[in-house]
């Protein structure tokens, strides 16, 4: 039995947030490959190779655990993971339209709320979770987080105005297209959180086999495989149609050195994506009776660090003072939401321990 430790759990969610926020950075160094080819390779690492490798070494009797999985949990998690796959590819395209910071803010902000509330509604625990000791504080933290996300979105729209003034029609920044893609990505990303909830019985079996705090790695394999199927069908079709698939199956066009470098960078991107949920699982099991808050906490961390990375990548270079101040305030509000949610979880566990 793992002792609840919301403070450690929050720290692990932060590590996962950093991993997720940086997972597409390696693409900046990929040369002579289309976005679709990059995506195919990173998808294999994110949703097949890494889940299986890490799962094999952390979950005893892994394949026996998967074989024992109840059909509703297995197929439910798989199909919901496949549904989320459309969100993943929309997310990737959105980054190309409006950059890292805005894509993460809008899509993950939507996901944070829906991915937390939907599982509670399904379980009929919405009122119960927020009225128990510490629950009200966690709810306040979630509301503060939503305000922070909204402020980040405001900073993004101000940024668009700044860019349009500076670059005119030559800018590749497309808020309308990016907004549509992020709305799709955010809504479907919430399905990923539901997929992990539906797959919980698989983790429970893994725990019975001695997986301990790595129990979440078992259900992650099932959800991830569903996501992989959707993305492979889409991007193989796209790359075959535009002819770029040739650069994946042969190194002749770009040279062996560049081919293996591209492959390694794409594999790194996929591995970073996977590790966000590896650390999500480790943080989740330490949140005690407030595990339901893990999703919004993790997503808020992801948004926060995506903005930090966006600043480091000079996405906000040249924006007005007003825009930058709005961004700083938004990030401070997000940090305060982490503290509030962690504190609420902490006092809730103290109350539970007292009983």
C-alpha positions as a Python dict, from the first residue, in 0.01 Angstrom:
ca = {
    (1, 'X'): (0, 0, 0),
    (2, 'X'): (144, 337, -103),
    (3, 'X'): (129, 611, 160),
    (4, 'X'): (-43, 927, 29),
    (5, 'X'): (195, 1220, -16),
    (6, 'X'): (29, 1505, -214),
    (7, 'X'): (343, 1721, -199),
    (8, 'X'): (558, 1449, -359),
    (9, 'X'): (272, 1372, -596),
    (10, 'X'): (265, 1736, -710),
    (11, 'X'): (641, 1726, -768),
    (12, 'X'): (608, 1415, -984),
    (13, 'X'): (328, 1580, -1182),
    (14, 'X'): (565, 1874, -1237),
    (15, 'X'): (831, 1641, -1382),
    (16, 'X'): (565, 1496, -1611),
    (17, 'X'): (459, 1847, -1710),
    (18, 'X'): (815, 1939, -1807),
    (19, 'X'): (845, 1622, -2014),
    (20, 'X'): (515, 1689, -2193),
    (21, 'X'): (587, 2057, -2254),
    (22, 'X'): (921, 1978, -2417),
    (23, 'X'): (823, 1670, -2618),
    (24, 'X'): (786, 1848, -2954),
    (25, 'X'): (1105, 2052, -2924),
    (26, 'X'): (1321, 1785, -3095),
    (27, 'X'): (1123, 1840, -3416),
    (28, 'X'): (1293, 2180, -3448),
    (29, 'X'): (1615, 1991, -3527),
    (30, 'X'): (1461, 1739, -3768),
    (31, 'X'): (1562, 1817, -4126),
    (32, 'X'): (1432, 1694, -4465),
    (33, 'X'): (1144, 1502, -4310),
    (34, 'X'): (780, 1604, -4335),
    (35, 'X'): (572, 1656, -4023),
    (36, 'X'): (387, 1333, -4106),
    (37, 'X'): (704, 1122, -4119),
    (38, 'X'): (825, 1272, -3791),
    (39, 'X'): (485, 1198, -3636),
    (40, 'X'): (487, 832, -3743),
    (41, 'X'): (823, 768, -3574),
    (42, 'X'): (740, 960, -3257),
    (43, 'X'): (403, 781, -3241),
    (44, 'X'): (572, 439, -3239),
    (45, 'X'): (794, 545, -2950),
    (46, 'X'): (522, 729, -2755),
    (47, 'X'): (242, 477, -2791),
    (48, 'X'): (406, 139, -2845),
    (49, 'X'): (779, 102, -2781),
    (50, 'X'): (814, 300, -2456),
    (51, 'X'): (487, 175, -2295),
    (52, 'X'): (586, -187, -2364),
    (53, 'X'): (952, -152, -2257),
    (54, 'X'): (880, 40, -1936),
    (55, 'X'): (576, -176, -1865),
    (56, 'X'): (779, -495, -1906),
    (57, 'X'): (1041, -383, -1652),
    (58, 'X'): (802, -231, -1396),
    (59, 'X'): (495, -458, -1400),
    (60, 'X'): (557, -820, -1293),
    (61, 'X'): (387, -1075, -1519),
    (62, 'X'): (288, -794, -1757),
    (63, 'X'): (137, -1008, -2032),
    (64, 'X'): (-48, -1219, -1779),
    (65, 'X'): (-189, -900, -1628),
    (66, 'X'): (-307, -783, -1972),
    (67, 'X'): (-457, -1127, -2043),
    (68, 'X'): (-653, -1112, -1716),
    (69, 'X'): (-789, -764, -1792),
    (70, 'X'): (-1171, -746, -1777),
    (71, 'X'): (-1310, -701, -2128),
    (72, 'X'): (-1504, -378, -2051),
    (73, 'X'): (-1189, -217, -1907),
    (74, 'X'): (-959, -338, -2184),
    (75, 'X'): (-1177, -255, -2483),
    (76, 'X'): (-1312, 60, -2323),
    (77, 'X'): (-962, 195, -2260),
    (78, 'X'): (-849, 90, -2609),
    (79, 'X'): (-1140, 253, -2793),
    (80, 'X'): (-1123, 571, -2586),
    (81, 'X'): (-749, 583, -2650),
    (82, 'X'): (-818, 554, -3023),
    (83, 'X'): (-1067, 841, -2996),
    (84, 'X'): (-805, 1050, -2820),
    (85, 'X'): (-573, 975, -3112),
    (86, 'X'): (-760, 1228, -3326),
    (87, 'X'): (-695, 1484, -3053),
    (88, 'X'): (-325, 1403, -3057),
    (89, 'X'): (-288, 1462, -3430),
    (90, 'X'): (-500, 1781, -3413),
    (91, 'X'): (-270, 1898, -3135),
    (92, 'X'): (35, 1844, -3354),
    (93, 'X'): (-112, 2041, -3644),
    (94, 'X'): (-220, 2322, -3408),
    (95, 'X'): (138, 2374, -3292),
    (96, 'X'): (231, 2454, -3651),
    (97, 'X'): (-42, 2719, -3672),
    (98, 'X'): (-16, 2903, -3339),
    (99, 'X'): (298, 2774, -3164),
    (100, 'X'): (365, 2577, -2848),
    (101, 'X'): (235, 2816, -2585),
    (102, 'X'): (-113, 2883, -2722),
    (103, 'X'): (-174, 2525, -2833),
    (104, 'X'): (-94, 2392, -2489),
    (105, 'X'): (-297, 2662, -2316),
    (106, 'X'): (-625, 2627, -2501),
    (107, 'X'): (-633, 2254, -2570),
    (108, 'X'): (-491, 2143, -2237),
    (109, 'X'): (-704, 2397, -2051),
    (110, 'X'): (-1017, 2241, -2197),
    (111, 'X'): (-881, 1895, -2127),
    (112, 'X'): (-799, 1982, -1767),
    (113, 'X'): (-1158, 2069, -1684),
    (114, 'X'): (-1339, 1802, -1888),
    (115, 'X'): (-1089, 1527, -1800),
    (116, 'X'): (-1147, 1591, -1431),
    (117, 'X'): (-1523, 1647, -1426),
    (118, 'X'): (-1636, 1374, -1670),
    (119, 'X'): (-1494, 1077, -1470),
    (120, 'X'): (-1649, 1216, -1150),
    (121, 'X'): (-1988, 1253, -1320),
    (122, 'X'): (-1963, 898, -1460),
    (123, 'X'): (-1888, 765, -1111),
    (124, 'X'): (-2152, 988, -947),
    (125, 'X'): (-1888, 1139, -715),
    (126, 'X'): (-1889, 1503, -825),
    (127, 'X'): (-2054, 1650, -514),
    (128, 'X'): (-1897, 1397, -276),
    (129, 'X'): (-1538, 1475, -376),
    (130, 'X'): (-1573, 1851, -345),
    (131, 'X'): (-1762, 1850, -14),
    (132, 'X'): (-1527, 1626, 187),
    (133, 'X'): (-1247, 1784, 399),
    (134, 'X'): (-1006, 1967, 171),
    (135, 'X'): (-1235, 1923, -130),
    (136, 'X'): (-1350, 2285, -124),
    (137, 'X'): (-989, 2406, -126),
    (138, 'X'): (-910, 2179, -422),
    (139, 'X'): (-1215, 2316, -604),
    (140, 'X'): (-1092, 2672, -546),
    (141, 'X'): (-752, 2569, -682),
    (142, 'X'): (-918, 2428, -994),
    (143, 'X'): (-1112, 2751, -1048),
    (144, 'X'): (-791, 2955, -1004),
    (145, 'X'): (-626, 2725, -1257),
    (146, 'X'): (-904, 2792, -1510),
    (147, 'X'): (-858, 3168, -1455),
    (148, 'X'): (-484, 3125, -1517),
    (149, 'X'): (-552, 2935, -1839),
    (150, 'X'): (-795, 3207, -1954),
    (151, 'X'): (-530, 3472, -1888),
    (152, 'X'): (-276, 3270, -2088),
    (153, 'X'): (-527, 3262, -2373),
    (154, 'X'): (-569, 3640, -2344),
    (155, 'X'): (-191, 3681, -2369),
    (156, 'X'): (-200, 3468, -2684),
    (157, 'X'): (-460, 3684, -2856),
    (158, 'X'): (-259, 3996, -2766),
    (159, 'X'): (45, 3823, -2912),
    (160, 'X'): (-143, 3763, -3238),
    (161, 'X'): (-223, 4134, -3261),
    (162, 'X'): (143, 4221, -3202),
    (163, 'X'): (260, 3975, -3468),
    (164, 'X'): (9, 4097, -3726),
    (165, 'X'): (129, 4454, -3675),
    (166, 'X'): (493, 4355, -3715),
    (167, 'X'): (474, 4095, -3994),
    (168, 'X'): (147, 4168, -4174),
    (169, 'X'): (23, 3901, -4414),
    (170, 'X'): (364, 3728, -4416),
    (171, 'X'): (308, 3575, -4074),
    (172, 'X'): (248, 3198, -4052),
    (173, 'X'): (53, 3254, -3728),
    (174, 'X'): (-309, 3152, -3795),
    (175, 'X'): (-530, 3195, -3489),
    (176, 'X'): (-859, 3088, -3653),
    (177, 'X'): (-720, 2759, -3785),
    (178, 'X'): (-519, 2700, -3467),
    (179, 'X'): (-819, 2771, -3244),
    (180, 'X'): (-1037, 2516, -3426),
    (181, 'X'): (-764, 2252, -3401),
    (182, 'X'): (-701, 2321, -3033),
    (183, 'X'): (-1073, 2300, -2951),
    (184, 'X'): (-1081, 1956, -3115),
    (185, 'X'): (-756, 1855, -2946),
    (186, 'X'): (-867, 1977, -2604),
    (187, 'X'): (-1206, 1807, -2614),
    (188, 'X'): (-1060, 1477, -2730),
    (189, 'X'): (-763, 1506, -2494),
    (190, 'X'): (-1008, 1489, -2206),
    (191, 'X'): (-1107, 1148, -2342),
    (192, 'X'): (-752, 1033, -2262),
    (193, 'X'): (-814, 1103, -1893),
    (194, 'X'): (-1140, 908, -1914),
    (195, 'X'): (-957, 624, -2092),
    (196, 'X'): (-712, 598, -1803),
    (197, 'X'): (-1001, 595, -1554),
    (198, 'X'): (-1183, 321, -1747),
    (199, 'X'): (-861, 117, -1754),
    (200, 'X'): (-813, 133, -1376),
    (201, 'X'): (-916, -234, -1324),
    (202, 'X'): (-611, -329, -1533),
    (203, 'X'): (-391, -135, -1291),
    (204, 'X'): (-563, -300, -996),
    (205, 'X'): (-465, -642, -1136),
    (206, 'X'): (-109, -514, -1187),
    (207, 'X'): (-103, -407, -822),
    (208, 'X'): (-209, -758, -717),
    (209, 'X'): (91, -891, -909),
    (210, 'X'): (325, -661, -715),
    (211, 'X'): (357, -359, -948),
    (212, 'X'): (334, -119, -652),
    (213, 'X'): (346, 246, -751),
    (214, 'X'): (410, 142, -1114),
    (215, 'X'): (63, -11, -1144),
    (216, 'X'): (-51, 262, -1386),
    (217, 'X'): (195, 146, -1650),
    (218, 'X'): (-28, -152, -1728),
    (219, 'X'): (-338, 44, -1828),
    (220, 'X'): (-120, 298, -2009),
    (221, 'X'): (-19, 29, -2260),
    (222, 'X'): (-380, -35, -2359),
    (223, 'X'): (-481, 332, -2393),
    (224, 'X'): (-160, 410, -2581),
    (225, 'X'): (-209, 131, -2834),
    (226, 'X'): (-552, 264, -2922),
    (227, 'X'): (-401, 608, -2979),
    (228, 'X'): (-128, 459, -3198),
    (229, 'X'): (-376, 289, -3430),
    (230, 'X'): (-560, 612, -3509),
    (231, 'X'): (-241, 809, -3573),
    (232, 'X'): (-81, 541, -3790),
    (233, 'X'): (-386, 513, -4016),
    (234, 'X'): (-401, 891, -4058),
    (235, 'X'): (-35, 972, -4110),
    (236, 'X'): (55, 671, -4324),
    (237, 'X'): (-229, 776, -4555),
    (238, 'X'): (-105, 1138, -4558),
    (239, 'X'): (261, 1052, -4619),
    (240, 'X'): (181, 797, -4891),
    (241, 'X'): (-37, 1056, -5063),
    (242, 'X'): (230, 1331, -5060),
    (243, 'X'): (515, 1089, -5128),
    (244, 'X'): (712, 1179, -4814),
    (245, 'X'): (686, 822, -4681),
    (246, 'X'): (987, 744, -4905),
    (247, 'X'): (1216, 938, -4671),
    (248, 'X'): (1111, 707, -4386),
    (249, 'X'): (1164, 373, -4558),
    (250, 'X'): (1492, 471, -4727),
    (251, 'X'): (1787, 691, -4628),
    (252, 'X'): (1896, 754, -4989),
    (253, 'X'): (1719, 1089, -5023),
    (254, 'X'): (1867, 1252, -4712),
    (255, 'X'): (2178, 1044, -4636),
    (256, 'X'): (2238, 790, -4359),
    (257, 'X'): (2372, 1043, -4109),
    (258, 'X'): (2073, 1273, -4132),
    (259, 'X'): (1835, 974, -4146),
    (260, 'X'): (1956, 829, -3816),
    (261, 'X'): (1968, 1172, -3655),
    (262, 'X'): (1608, 1238, -3757),
    (263, 'X'): (1508, 897, -3630),
    (264, 'X'): (1679, 956, -3294),
    (265, 'X'): (1523, 1302, -3252),
    (266, 'X'): (1176, 1172, -3339),
    (267, 'X'): (1224, 880, -3100),
    (268, 'X'): (1325, 1127, -2827),
    (269, 'X'): (1009, 1331, -2889),
    (270, 'X'): (792, 1021, -2855),
    (271, 'X'): (976, 908, -2542),
    (272, 'X'): (928, 1248, -2378),
    (273, 'X'): (557, 1230, -2457),
    (274, 'X'): (538, 887, -2292),
    (275, 'X'): (725, 999, -1979),
    (276, 'X'): (466, 1265, -1907),
    (277, 'X'): (221, 987, -1824),
    (278, 'X'): (484, 767, -1663),
    (279, 'X'): (529, 1045, -1407),
    (280, 'X'): (156, 1115, -1410),
    (281, 'X'): (102, 759, -1286),
    (282, 'X'): (365, 796, -1013),
    (283, 'X'): (214, 1125, -899),
    (284, 'X'): (-145, 1002, -926),
    (285, 'X'): (-105, 715, -679),
    (286, 'X'): (43, 955, -421),
    (287, 'X'): (-250, 1198, -425),
    (288, 'X'): (-444, 977, -184),
    (289, 'X'): (-818, 1038, -177),
    (290, 'X'): (-771, 1336, -409),
    (291, 'X'): (-654, 1136, -708),
    (292, 'X'): (-940, 1290, -907),
    (293, 'X'): (-747, 1622, -896),
    (294, 'X'): (-442, 1465, -1063),
    (295, 'X'): (-561, 1540, -1415),
    (296, 'X'): (-624, 1913, -1372),
    (297, 'X'): (-304, 1949, -1168),
    (298, 'X'): (-98, 1766, -1430),
    (299, 'X'): (-252, 1961, -1718),
    (300, 'X'): (-196, 2295, -1541),
    (301, 'X'): (169, 2200, -1487),
    (302, 'X'): (193, 2119, -1856),
    (303, 'X'): (55, 2459, -1954),
    (304, 'X'): (287, 2642, -1715),
    (305, 'X'): (601, 2473, -1843),
    (306, 'X'): (492, 2504, -2207),
    (307, 'X'): (488, 2881, -2161),
    (308, 'X'): (831, 2875, -1999),
    (309, 'X'): (960, 2675, -2296),
    (310, 'X'): (780, 2908, -2537),
    (311, 'X'): (963, 3203, -2379),
    (312, 'X'): (1298, 3018, -2400),
    (313, 'X'): (1230, 2942, -2767),
    (314, 'X'): (1166, 3316, -2819),
    (315, 'X'): (804, 3267, -2923),
    (316, 'X'): (724, 3582, -2724),
    (317, 'X'): (1011, 3791, -2854),
    (318, 'X'): (906, 4138, -2963),
    (319, 'X'): (557, 4136, -2806),
    (320, 'X'): (431, 4449, -2633),
    (321, 'X'): (485, 4523, -2266),
    (322, 'X'): (111, 4475, -2204),
    (323, 'X'): (123, 4127, -2359),
    (324, 'X'): (426, 4024, -2157),
    (325, 'X'): (277, 4152, -1830),
    (326, 'X'): (-43, 3958, -1904),
    (327, 'X'): (167, 3644, -1959),
    (328, 'X'): (360, 3688, -1632),
    (329, 'X'): (38, 3742, -1435),
    (330, 'X'): (-114, 3431, -1597),
    (331, 'X'): (186, 3217, -1501),
    (332, 'X'): (176, 3348, -1143),
    (333, 'X'): (-196, 3260, -1121),
    (334, 'X'): (-120, 2907, -1246),
    (335, 'X'): (156, 2864, -986),
    (336, 'X'): (-84, 2975, -711),
    (337, 'X'): (-338, 2717, -834),
    (338, 'X'): (-78, 2439, -795),
    (339, 'X'): (-14, 2549, -437),
    (340, 'X'): (-385, 2569, -351),
    (341, 'X'): (-469, 2227, -498),
    (342, 'X'): (-171, 2066, -325),
    (343, 'X'): (-266, 2227, 6),
    (344, 'X'): (-627, 2110, -26),
    (345, 'X'): (-511, 1754, -99),
    (346, 'X'): (-269, 1772, 194),
    (347, 'X'): (-525, 1884, 454),
    (348, 'X'): (-771, 1629, 316),
    (349, 'X'): (-518, 1351, 377),
    (350, 'X'): (-445, 1484, 727),
    (351, 'X'): (-817, 1469, 803),
    (352, 'X'): (-842, 1117, 662),
    (353, 'X'): (-542, 1010, 873),
    (354, 'X'): (-698, 1154, 1186),
    (355, 'X'): (-994, 923, 1138),
}
